[in-house]
Amino acid sequence: MLGTDSVLEKATDLAQEIHNVPDPQCERILGMCVEIAKAVQQMHSLQQEKPGDFERLVDRIDDFGVRLWNESVDRRARATAPNENKMLTVIAHLRDVAFNLLKLSAHNVMDAKTNCKMMGLAIKAGKSWVDAGDLDKAETCYDIASQRLPPKFQEQQKDLPHVPPEQASKLTALLFAHRAEREWQKAPSAVAFRLINQATSSELLELLDDKELSTIIRICVACGKFAEKSPERIQWYTTALEVFGHHSNIAKKPRSGLMALKAEILMDMAASHFSLNAVDTGEKFINLALRECPSLLPAYYLKCKILVQKGAQPFLLEEAFEAAARNCPLAREDAADFKIFMGMIHILAKHANQQSALKSIDTLLAQNAKGMPGPRRPYEDKLIISKLYLLASMEMEAGEAVTRVEQAVTEFTTQEFGPSTIRTCQLIIWQAGDRASQAHRWEDAIAWYKCSLALFLDNPADVRNAAILRRKMAYALFELGRLEEARDACTQAASDDDISAVNEFLFFLIALEEGKDDKALQHLQRVPQESGKIDIFINAADRAFKKGNKTVLKGILREIVISDIDWTEATNKQSLLVILRCLLRLTKKTLDASNDVALYEEICLYIKKSYELLRDWSQKDAGFQPEVDWLFRMSWNLGVGAATNSHIEVACRLYEMTSSILQLFPEQTVQTLQSQKICYFALLVGRVTLARREDMEFAEQLQKGDSALKSLRQTIADLRRLDATLASDDDPALIQSAYLEFEIKVKMRLWEDLSKVIEFADTINAPVQIFERMADIVTRHNCPSAVVFLTVQVALDAILKRDPSFDLGKFSQWFRVLVRTALVNNKPAAIGLYEQVKTIIKTSTGEVNYPEDEISWLMITACTNDYMNARTWCELALSLADYVKESAQADEMRRSYAEILESVPTS
């Protein structure tokens, strides 16, 4: 066996060789790390066999470990895409070997400074394994650091020196933060939030320096970006900002990158709140982001969207764009930035005014022209198209608009643009002419059509389109009485497109106006046989009739067919409604005295008939809205009365009719939508209640309940769009609907839909009781074990995230159900649950601890489960033994574990 000197010499040579290996050769470096790790194991054995010989080399071993650690630092600084992921694995191995060397060299050094140093290195080594994706090795490193902490924080080994409380607190905060990151990457759960909350307690943050604070901030940001749900992302970012605020001086170091990071956090916070319709909060965060980093272009776009959602004044949108253009000049070929600017221009055109949008386009064109000389500039074609579109659609004096478009077209035709861009500009100006023509602004229409024709080319498609445009110009000239010019335009169009029904109709109009009857009829006879021929003849007949030309009219009538018109006689609906109102009042009075369910049938009939009459009545009639309002109140009150008297099925019918009546109001106001929401919620509750009865056809009731649920959600969405102040998730109807939807899906056995319902409840921050009711119903029905597992797990997560003072006893009982379910079909998941509960037990602080009898149950269940993986389960059971009092059961488990180890064959 080689001596310590030889082993160390061999490892040192490998380290020197690693130093000379280029970064891309990751596999080669990893192989050398494995060889060095073997050498470290040999040195560890020699330490036991020849301690005197080993002590002589302690300084060299320490220096060797430091050099390897520095090597990992240098390579981390150089790691870039696309080789970054492989390099992170290399760095993790380098630090792992370096840490083991330093731990070996410090085995007899028991001062507090060295102990703190080793704890810090263990945490960093664990972080490198997290970055590399090996979370189990990361946990091993964190456990090593945890074992060196004082008893207040973790169980400390007896042979380690005392650590000063302040230093121990710092290391505790960092350890909790890194463990939170590992837990979140392993499987996003409430345990990670619990750990980060412990790390960022005020008493710990007070002791941390800037570097340590920035480490925690970056961990929170990384976890926030990893989160899929907005509420969880907000929680991580909020924690990061709280740490920022704790020592504001750390954001004043421009080279640290923390100022830009803080701005991105604030922008992501704004986006997350905006996605939840919390626009006021979103605006607050976006303003803070721009204050931190004025050159953050996406933040300006998000600010515009928030301002629009708030209904802000147009000048605020203009100011936002001006600030963006000033602070974020458009780069040469930055497609992403250009897309953002175009999005802001679209918002200005739609929600501010088109003049502001046009000014913004000119600003970008000027930036392009100034910064990018040459015949073609990036994005200029899109800017020109947008400019023409705005000019063509702006509300300004037509002559000015046409003049400005002509100037733009003149400049446009000097550039070399593709056919697609040219055709788009043709269409924009063409449509402006069509709008002018529809408004009978004939001079304007002619000017627009001429502008469009200036862009046409000689290809066949443009020749046909030019013929269509000339026909449009001919009709405008005809309306102005300029018959010769109209005839010339038609003749030019005919030369491009020989057979055209519209062309012949235009020649007919000109001849009719000139009094040339025979020629007019000849042109009509030339109209080709096609689907629109009858319409052309009807229009021609109308023109002849208005002109009083009976000769032409008779000739046209020979060719057309008159369709019968069905006239409906009007009835006096209001008189009938008065009669129905009297019937309703009389029947209700009788019902109040007798509570006869048969009377409800009469009432439903009267309400239905009244609804049908109102539905067919003109909404413009002065008596319409009072009638609808009266019928709505009557129907609702009768439904409530039926429900109060336990006539649930009748109540549901009345609620359905009430919702239909509410839709008759000509305008949906907040008041009517609130009434609609209550009506749908009552209907939903009624249908679910009926489905619980044994004498009802539950499947039909569940389907009707599901329909009411969809209507309820749509009404709530309409309310929020109508009034932004109502965009809150604490609506009792919305919250209770989450559980009712869950019950419907369970009873309809729609297992795949349950995860979406749970996610919705989590998104609206439903209280813990909702999740507990969900867990209760799946345990009482014959649900698949996977459904039970998911639901109970979500309930436990809700308890951890939303109930800081949750009852550990109650929590442990739900956790027992979760473990039992996992052990049936998903034993790997059960192992993960044991890891989670072990973390909760280890990190629990306070007067109330995890119930000892539940820990014992977990131990016994683990030890008696899955004979094929007995060793793993025994290790899990024994890892919990330290948290219960010594017992015969624990001793028996240890003996069983020893027997398992003895039964494993050795090589």
Phi, psi and omega in degrees: 000136181294151177281173182299319180300315183294317180298315181295319180298317180297316180294322180296320178298319178297321179295320178296322178293320176302319182300330183267355181278130179297154182303319183298340182274062186295318183298322179295317180296320180297320178299319178294323178298321178298318179295319178295321179299321176296321178296322178296320177298319178296318179296324178296320178293319179294330177299322179286323185277320184230072184299324181294316178296325182290318183300330180295336185252011185301317182295321179293321178296318179297315179297321178299315179297319179296318180295320177294320179297316179296327176299319179295324179295315181297316182291327176296323180292334182266351186292122178222162177295152003269007186263010189294318183297316178295321180294327178297323176295318177300315182297319179298317179293318179300314182290326179296314178294316180299318181296317179296324176295314180294323177295324179292319182288337183258019187294331180257001180266111190248019180280159185297323182299314180294321179298317178296320179299316182293324176297316179298319179294323178297320178295317180294321177297319177298320179298320179297324177290325175298314179298326181279348177094005179260090187285333178292316178293327176298316180297324177300314179297318180294325177295321177299315178296319182297323182293340181268358180279157176296162183302334180299330184255319179205167176288118183262142178295143187293333184271007179265151183287166177291137177253130179305139184306318182296315180294321178298322179295319178300311181295326177297315180300314181296320181294315178300317182296314181293323178293325177298317179297316180298316182297320182291321179289329180292312177191108183310119182211169180292341179299321180298319178295322179297318181293316182291329176295323176293322181293329186253024174295149186300324182292332177277319181298328179301335186266348187275145175271180186300317183296318180291322177296318180295328177298314180295321179300313183293328176295316179297319180295316180299317179293322178297319179292331180284338184290141180265336185256140183300315180301321179290319179298318179298319181297318179294314182293325177298318177298317179299317181292326177296321177292320175304313183291341183291323176224090187295341183292342181288340179274000182263010179258099188299330183280346184287341183079000183287330179296314178295322179296318179296320179297318179295321177299313181298321179293318178295324176297317180298315180296320181294316178293322179297321179294338177263011180068017175269073191289325179297316177295320178300319179295320179300315183288324181290325176294321177295321180297316181289331175293323179286321185217089182296345182265016181272091187300315180303333180293325179293319179297316178296323178298319178299317180297320179294316180299321178296316180298327180278348184073037183289164179295146183302326183297335177290324176294320179297317179298322180296317179294316180301318179295322179295315180295325181287317186268344184227066181302142185292123180287170187301309183225046180266092183296324182295315179295319180298320178298321178295315179299318179295324176298320179292322178297319178299317179297318179298315182296324185275324190243347175253264172202158186291332178297321178295319179295320179296317177299321179294321178296317179298324178298315180291323177297320178295320177297317179298313183295324182286320187267345187223079179293156179133167183292330180233134179235142182303139173071356183296326179298317179293323179292319179296317178300314180296320180297314179298320180298315181294315180299322182286340184248001182285150177271090177218173177301129190303318181299319179295317180299314181296319180299315181294323177293319178300321177297317180295321180294319178301314178293323182296317184290348176278350181260158180263091180254159181285161180303324181296316179295316180299317181295323178297317179294322175305310184297320180300312183289323177304311181296328176296320176297321178297320179295319178295321180295318179296332178270006180063028173265080192291320179299317179296319181299316179300317180298317179297316181297322178296321177299318181293320180297332180296340182262359185282149181252188184262010181282160185303321181297318180290329177297315179295317180294324178297324177296319179296317180296320180294325176295321177295320177295321180299319180293320178296318178296323177298315181296333178274357180082012180266076192291320180297316178295324179294319179296320179298318179296321178294320180296318177297319179296321181294328179291335179270332186217094191301310187254111180212122178296321181294321180300315180295324178295321178294318175299323177300313182299318181294315180295320178299317181294328180276355179082018179264082189296313182299317180294323179297315181291326178298319179295322178293323180294337179277354180298124182292156180285110180207174189298330183268009185296319182298321179295321179296318179294322178295317178296321179296318178297321179297319179295317180295321179297315181293331178279347183074022182267095185288328181297312180292320181299317180296321179296324181286321184297337177295341188254353187245164181238136179266126179273143177289143178249128181269113179262133178257129181284134180286149178238163181272085185291326185296322179297318179294324179295324177298318179297315179297323178297317179298318179299319180296316181295317180294316181295321179295320179298317178296320181296319180299330182275329188246337184054039180278119184295334180296331180293335179296329178297318177297315181299315180299322179296316181293318181294321179296317180294318178298319179298317181296322178293316180293325180299324182268003183270150178291129180289344180282346180295138184297331183271001187291305187296319176300324178294317179295317181298318180295316182294322178299311182296319179297313182297317180296313181297322177294322177296317178297319179297318179297318179295320179298326180268017175069018173267071189294319182296319177295319180301319180297320178297319180291322177297321179297316179293324178298317179297324178292320179297319181298332180285352179280343180299133184296335180227130178276109179258173177300320182296314181292323179291324176297318177295319178298319180297313180298321180297313180295324179294317178298321179295318179298312180298319180297316181294319178294322178297317178296324180293339179280345182277142183286337183270006182249156173280096192294328183297316180296318180295322179294319178296318177294323176297320178296322177295318177297323178299314180298319178296321179298312182296320179296320179295319178297320178296319178297321178299315182294324177292327182283324183221107184297336181291345180268002182283068181231145182270005181266020177293119182303321180296319180295317182294312181293332180295333179297314180291319181298321177297321180297316179297320179299313182296322180295313184287335175273359178059037176267072190297325184291339181277346188294325182297325178293322179295317179296318180297321178297315179300322179291322181296322182271011178057047178299147181294163183303325183300327178297315181292325178294322177294323176298314179297322181295319184289325180288334177280341180265350178246164183280073183262152174301150183299327179296323178293316178300315181300310181301313186292315180295322179297318178296320178299318178295319178299319179297320178298315182294319186280326193245357181231085183303328182255041185293155181279112182297329179295313178295319178302316184294328179292317176295323181295325177298318178299318181297316180295315179303317181295316181295325183291343181286309187233353188217068184297325175301322177295324179298322177298318177298323178295320177299321178297319180295313183292330177295320177297318180296317181295317182295322187262001180290129175229149181133182183285332183255124180253172178298131185305132184292326180292330176288323176297319179297319179299317178299320180296311183297317180298318180295317186289335183256017187245140168058081183301328182294333178242042187301322183298313180301314183292323177296321178296321177296318180297315182292331179294340178266351186294333181291349185255010175230162178292150180302139182211167178296328179298315179298318179297320179296321178297318180296321179294320179296319180296319179297320179295323178296317180297321180294331183281347180282123181295140178259148182274000000 
